[in-house]
Amino acid sequence: MPNGRAEPPRRVTLTRDGPILVEGPVEVVLEDGRTVCSDRFTVALCVCRRSRAYPWCDTSHRAREKRRTA
């Protein structure tokens, strides 16, 4: 590889209104020093902190509006 590494770099995708997508597997170090891991091929990391599964995104960031009836 041109960067001198045996493995290709991880791809990280930033989304405007949603999570950060990271090609897995990943190891995430939390603020308190704990480490959590995921072996999924793509991992969605929560940036809004609304997720009940933090640091993993559970789509809680999506606006939930009640439909109006006429």
Residue pairs with C-beta under 8 A, 6 or more apart in sequence:
1 7
1 8
3 9
10 22
10 23
10 26
11 22
11 23
12 20
12 21
12 22
12 23
13 20
13 21
13 22
14 20
15 21
17 61
18 44
18 57
18 59
18 61
19 44
19 45
19 46
19 47
19 57
19 61
20 44
20 45
20 47
21 42
21 43
21 44
21 45
22 42
22 43
22 45
23 41
23 42
23 43
24 38
24 39
24 40
24 41
24 42
24 43
25 37
25 38
25 39
25 40
25 43
26 37
26 38
26 43
27 35
27 36
27 37
28 35
28 36
28 37
28 38
28 45
28 55
29 35
30 36
30 55
36 55
38 56
43 56
44 56
44 57
45 55
45 56
45 57
46 53
46 54
46 55
46 56
46 57
46 58
46 60
46 61
48 60
48 61
50 60
50 61
51 57
51 58
51 60
51 61
52 58
52 60
